Each structure stands twice: as C-alpha cells, then as structure tokens.
Amino acid sequence: QLTEFSAVTLENYKTDWKTQRIVERTLQIMIETCSDIANHIISATSTRPPTSYADTFRVLFENGVISEELSGIMEKMAKFRNVVVHQYEQVDAEIVISILRKHLGDFDKFKEAVISYLKRL
C-alpha cells in the first residue's frame, strides 16, 4: 500500500497532512505487526525477554530468527514508531521519505526471515 507514496517529494510530504497521516499511521501499523510477531516468537521460546520495544528485534537476532543487519534496521523502525506514537510533533519528514524510498523492502525481508525460521522448527 505504501509503495504508491514512495515517489512523493519531501516538500509535498511536508505540506500534505493527509499523506503524512496515511504514511505515518500505516508505517506504525506495519512496525507494530512485526513487533507483535516477534513477541509471539519470543514468548513461545525460552529466550530472554526484551528490555525495550526496539530490543524485541535484537532478541530475534540473538536467537537466529533474523540477521544482525535486519535487527538493526528493525530496531530503528521501532524507535521511529515510538516517535510517531509518543512524540508525533517531532516526526522527521526526511526519515519518513527515507523509509518510503529505501526500507519498505525490509518488511518483506522480515516476513521471509520469520517464515524461514518457522519452517526450521
């Protein structure tokens, strides 16, 4: 759904509140979905509990579910989600545009890593 917004310019994004809300809320939902999946995996295994929202993805890396690179990316996504939810007036439009242009595929990488992990069980 968000790929249709990947061509939006920084200036257009900054001035179009509807686009801001759609993109930010959709990213929030996508990140929360990944975190929910991660927490289900963590609770079903004997892994250490995460110490923070972002640490959830570090725990998955430590247990071979996702790569270290993907863990780092998802940790940053989790921190971005926290800004969207708790400090929404501080959302950096440049970060949003960067996610739209460079990191939407990371959600597919997360999905594939989880599927691969579940098949190994």
C-alpha positions in Angstrom: 0.0 0.0 0.0 2.8 2.4 0.8 4.6 1.9 -2.5 2.3 4.4 -4.1 3.7 7.1 -1.8 7.4 6.2 -2.5 7.7 8.9 -5.2 6.3 11.7 -3.0 8.8 14.6 -2.7 10.0 15.8 0.7 8.3 19.2 0.1 5.0 17.6 -0.9 5.1 15.3 2.1 5.8 18.3 4.5 2.8 20.2 3.1 0.2 17.4 2.7 -1.2 16.5 6.1 -3.3 13.7 4.6 -0.3 12.0 3.1 1.5 12.4 6.4 -1.2 10.7 8.3 -1.7 7.9 5.9 2.0 7.1 5.7 2.8 7.5 9.4 -0.1 5.5 10.6 0.5 2.7 8.0 4.2 2.6 9.0 3.1 2.4 12.6 0.8 -0.5 12.0 3.5 -2.3 9.9 6.1 -1.9 12.6 3.7 -2.9 15.4 2.7 -6.0 13.4 6.4 -7.0 13.1 6.8 -6.4 16.8 3.7 -8.5 17.7 5.0 -11.4 15.6 8.4 -11.0 17.3 6.8 -11.1 20.7 4.8 -14.3 19.8 8.1 -16.0 18.8 9.8 -14.8 21.9 7.0 -15.9 24.2 6.9 -19.3 22.6 10.6 -20.0 23.1 12.9 -19.8 26.0 14.6 -16.6 25.1 15.3 -13.6 27.2 12.6 -11.1 27.5 13.2 -7.8 25.6 14.2 -4.8 27.6 12.5 -2.3 25.3 10.3 -2.1 22.3 13.3 -1.9 20.0 15.2 -4.7 21.8 12.5 -7.2 20.7 14.3 -7.4 17.3 17.7 -7.8 19.0 16.3 -10.8 20.8 15.2 -12.3 17.5 18.7 -11.8 16.1 20.3 -13.4 19.2 18.2 -16.5 18.6 18.8 -16.8 14.9 15.5 -15.6 13.6 16.7 -12.6 11.7 20.1 -11.3 10.6 22.1 -8.7 12.6 21.6 -6.2 9.7 17.9 -6.7 9.7 17.8 -6.5 13.5 19.5 -3.1 13.3 17.1 -1.8 10.7 14.0 -3.1 12.7 15.3 -1.6 15.9 15.5 1.8 14.2 12.0 1.2 12.8 10.8 0.5 16.4 12.3 3.7 17.6 10.7 5.6 14.7 7.4 4.1 15.7 7.9 5.3 19.2 8.3 8.9 17.9 5.2 8.6 15.8 3.1 7.3 18.7 4.5 9.3 21.6 6.3 12.4 20.1 4.3 12.9 16.9 5.2 16.6 16.7 8.8 15.5 16.3 8.4 13.2 13.3 11.3 13.9 10.9 9.9 14.1 7.3 13.3 13.2 5.9 13.3 9.9 7.9 9.8 9.1 6.6 10.9 9.7 3.0 14.0 7.6 3.5 11.9 4.7 4.8 9.5 5.1 1.9 12.3 5.1 -0.7 14.8 2.7 0.8 13.3 0.5 3.5 9.8 -0.8 2.6 11.5 -3.9 1.3 12.8 -4.6 4.8 9.3 -5.5 5.9 9.4 -8.3 3.3 12.8 -9.4 4.5 11.4 -9.6 8.0 8.5 -11.7 6.8 10.7 -14.0 4.8 13.1 -14.5 7.8 10.2 -15.3 10.1 8.8 -17.8 7.6 12.2 -19.4 7.2 12.6 -19.7 10.9 9.2 -21.2 11.4 9.9 -23.8 8.7 13.0 -24.9 10.6 11.1 -25.7 13.7 
